[in-house]
């Protein structure tokens, strides 16, 4: 990590000069979410393209970002990005492991419990975004709805609900992509090119 050191009398301060990792995490999450939910909406089957995105960009990419956020002393970012990176890896594992003979495929009740837990977790993080900005509020609010819609779809076996969840998930993913790219463009231009809706604290 690149740092500059400032020393005054007996005080030593380290100034963090590393880049903001959040856009990378938001794009890893957003792009993978859009692709998975295009499948949920019925556009194409679940294949290696989605699994590959889940392992590498949505999964490992967000875990790396989470570690970078930890180095920046950002508890919210570290918790969110690392958790959702691991979410993607667990989701891929739930699909792949049964095919390789390591455990049985989860039934509808197990998937309902899995998605409900992630929904509850995301709902709590949504509360945290109330101190951040409107764009992140939309990302986490729509993600909370997505998890619960998917959980209801598995609990009821209703294909229509899963299709609705797919469309809602596309919107959620696109909002994360917007939030990530907005941060990049705003930093590059040194002004607000794409508004994030900052919250007064």
C-alpha positions as CSV (number, residue, x, y, z in Angstrom):
1,X,0.0,0.0,0.0
2,X,1.3,3.4,-0.9
3,X,1.4,5.8,2.0
4,X,2.9,9.1,2.9
5,X,4.2,9.7,6.4
6,X,3.8,12.9,8.4
7,X,5.7,13.4,11.7
8,X,5.1,16.2,14.1
9,X,6.8,16.2,17.5
10,X,5.9,12.8,19.0
11,X,2.9,12.1,16.7
12,X,3.2,9.8,13.7
13,X,0.4,9.8,11.1
14,X,0.0,7.6,8.0
15,X,-2.0,9.1,5.2
16,X,-3.7,6.5,3.0
17,X,-3.1,7.4,-0.7
18,X,-4.5,4.2,-2.2
19,X,-7.4,4.2,-4.7
20,X,-11.1,3.7,-3.7
21,X,-11.8,0.0,-4.2
22,X,-15.6,0.3,-3.9
23,X,-16.3,0.8,-7.6
24,X,-14.6,-2.5,-8.4
25,X,-16.7,-4.3,-5.8
26,X,-19.9,-2.7,-7.0
27,X,-19.2,-3.6,-10.6
28,X,-18.3,-7.2,-9.7
29,X,-21.5,-7.5,-7.8
30,X,-23.7,-5.6,-10.3
31,X,-22.5,-7.3,-13.5
32,X,-22.8,-10.8,-12.1
33,X,-26.2,-10.0,-10.6
34,X,-27.5,-8.8,-13.9
35,X,-26.3,-11.9,-15.7
36,X,-27.7,-14.3,-13.2
37,X,-31.1,-12.6,-13.2
38,X,-31.2,-12.5,-17.0
39,X,-31.3,-16.3,-16.5
40,X,-33.9,-16.0,-13.7
41,X,-36.0,-13.9,-16.1
42,X,-35.8,-16.7,-18.6
43,X,-33.4,-15.3,-21.3
44,X,-30.9,-18.2,-21.2
45,X,-30.1,-21.3,-19.1
46,X,-27.7,-21.4,-16.1
47,X,-24.4,-22.2,-17.7
48,X,-20.6,-21.9,-17.2
49,X,-20.8,-18.2,-18.2
50,X,-22.7,-17.3,-15.0
51,X,-20.7,-19.8,-12.9
52,X,-17.5,-18.3,-14.1
53,X,-18.6,-14.7,-13.3
54,X,-19.8,-16.0,-9.9
55,X,-16.4,-17.5,-9.1
56,X,-14.1,-14.8,-10.3
57,X,-15.7,-11.4,-10.7
58,X,-18.6,-11.6,-8.3
59,X,-16.8,-13.9,-5.9
60,X,-13.0,-13.5,-5.7
61,X,-13.2,-9.9,-7.0
62,X,-15.4,-8.8,-4.2
63,X,-13.4,-10.6,-1.6
64,X,-10.3,-8.7,-2.7
65,X,-12.2,-5.5,-2.5
66,X,-13.4,-6.4,1.0
67,X,-9.8,-6.9,2.1
68,X,-8.9,-3.5,0.6
69,X,-11.8,-1.9,2.4
70,X,-10.5,-3.4,5.6
71,X,-7.1,-1.8,5.0
72,X,-8.9,1.5,4.7
73,X,-10.7,1.0,8.0
74,X,-14.1,0.8,6.4
75,X,-16.0,-1.8,8.4
76,X,-19.2,-1.5,6.3
77,X,-17.3,-2.0,3.0
78,X,-15.2,-4.8,4.3
79,X,-18.2,-6.6,5.7
80,X,-20.4,-6.1,2.6
81,X,-18.0,-6.8,-0.2
82,X,-16.3,-9.8,1.5
83,X,-19.7,-11.3,2.4
84,X,-21.2,-10.9,-1.0
85,X,-18.1,-12.3,-2.6
86,X,-18.4,-15.3,-0.4
87,X,-22.1,-15.4,-1.3
88,X,-21.3,-15.9,-5.0
89,X,-18.8,-18.6,-4.1
90,X,-21.3,-20.5,-2.0
91,X,-24.0,-20.2,-4.6
92,X,-21.7,-21.7,-7.2
93,X,-20.7,-24.4,-4.7
94,X,-24.4,-25.2,-4.2
95,X,-24.7,-25.9,-7.9
96,X,-21.4,-27.6,-8.6
97,X,-20.8,-29.7,-5.5
98,X,-23.8,-32.0,-6.0
99,X,-22.8,-32.6,-9.6
100,X,-19.4,-33.8,-8.4
101,X,-20.8,-36.1,-5.7
102,X,-20.0,-33.9,-2.7
103,X,-23.3,-33.7,-0.9
104,X,-26.9,-33.7,-2.1
105,X,-28.4,-30.8,-4.0
106,X,-30.3,-28.5,-1.6
107,X,-34.1,-28.9,-1.7
108,X,-36.6,-26.0,-1.8
109,X,-36.7,-25.7,1.9
110,X,-32.9,-25.4,2.2
111,X,-32.8,-22.8,-0.5
112,X,-35.6,-20.8,1.1
113,X,-33.6,-20.8,4.4
114,X,-30.4,-19.8,2.5
115,X,-32.0,-16.9,0.7
116,X,-33.9,-15.7,3.7
117,X,-30.7,-15.5,5.8
118,X,-29.1,-13.4,3.0
119,X,-32.2,-11.3,2.8
120,X,-32.1,-10.6,6.6
121,X,-28.4,-9.8,6.4
122,X,-28.9,-7.4,3.5
123,X,-31.8,-5.7,5.3
124,X,-29.5,-4.8,8.2
125,X,-26.9,-3.5,5.8
126,X,-29.6,-1.4,4.1
127,X,-30.1,0.4,7.5
128,X,-26.4,1.2,7.3
129,X,-26.8,2.8,3.9
130,X,-29.2,5.4,5.4
131,X,-26.0,7.2,6.5
132,X,-24.3,6.9,3.1
133,X,-26.0,7.9,-0.1
134,X,-29.3,7.4,-2.1
135,X,-27.6,5.2,-4.8
136,X,-26.4,2.7,-2.2
137,X,-29.8,2.8,-0.5
138,X,-31.4,1.7,-3.8
139,X,-28.8,-1.0,-4.3
140,X,-29.2,-2.6,-0.9
141,X,-33.0,-2.0,-0.7
142,X,-33.6,-3.7,-4.1
143,X,-31.2,-6.5,-3.1
144,X,-33.2,-7.1,0.0
145,X,-36.3,-7.4,-2.0
146,X,-34.6,-9.7,-4.5
147,X,-33.5,-12.2,-1.8
148,X,-36.9,-12.3,-0.3
149,X,-38.6,-12.7,-3.7
150,X,-36.3,-15.6,-4.5
151,X,-36.9,-17.1,-1.1
152,X,-40.7,-16.9,-1.7
153,X,-40.3,-18.4,-5.2
154,X,-38.5,-21.4,-3.8
155,X,-40.9,-21.8,-0.8
156,X,-43.9,-21.7,-3.1
157,X,-42.5,-23.2,-6.3
158,X,-44.1,-20.4,-8.1
159,X,-42.3,-19.8,-11.4
160,X,-43.9,-16.4,-12.0
161,X,-42.4,-15.1,-8.7
162,X,-39.0,-16.2,-9.8
163,X,-39.4,-14.5,-13.1
164,X,-40.5,-11.3,-11.4
165,X,-37.4,-11.7,-9.1
166,X,-35.3,-12.0,-12.2
167,X,-36.5,-8.6,-13.6
168,X,-36.2,-7.0,-10.2
169,X,-32.6,-8.5,-9.9
170,X,-31.7,-6.9,-13.3
171,X,-32.7,-3.5,-11.9
172,X,-30.7,-4.2,-8.7
173,X,-27.6,-5.2,-10.7
174,X,-27.9,-2.2,-13.0
175,X,-28.2,0.2,-10.0
176,X,-24.9,-1.3,-8.6
177,X,-23.2,-0.8,-11.9
178,X,-24.4,2.8,-12.0
179,X,-23.2,3.4,-8.5
180,X,-19.7,2.0,-9.2
181,X,-19.2,3.8,-12.5
182,X,-20.6,7.0,-11.1
183,X,-17.8,7.0,-8.5
184,X,-15.2,6.3,-11.2
185,X,-16.4,9.2,-13.4
186,X,-16.9,11.6,-10.5
187,X,-13.3,11.0,-9.4
188,X,-11.8,11.2,-12.9
189,X,-13.6,14.5,-13.7
190,X,-13.2,16.0,-10.2
191,X,-16.8,16.9,-10.0
192,X,-20.3,15.3,-9.9
193,X,-20.9,13.8,-13.4
194,X,-23.3,11.1,-12.1
195,X,-25.1,12.0,-8.9
196,X,-25.1,9.5,-6.0
197,X,-27.5,11.5,-3.8
198,X,-25.3,12.2,-0.8
199,X,-27.0,12.2,2.6
200,X,-26.5,15.1,5.0
201,X,-25.0,13.7,8.2
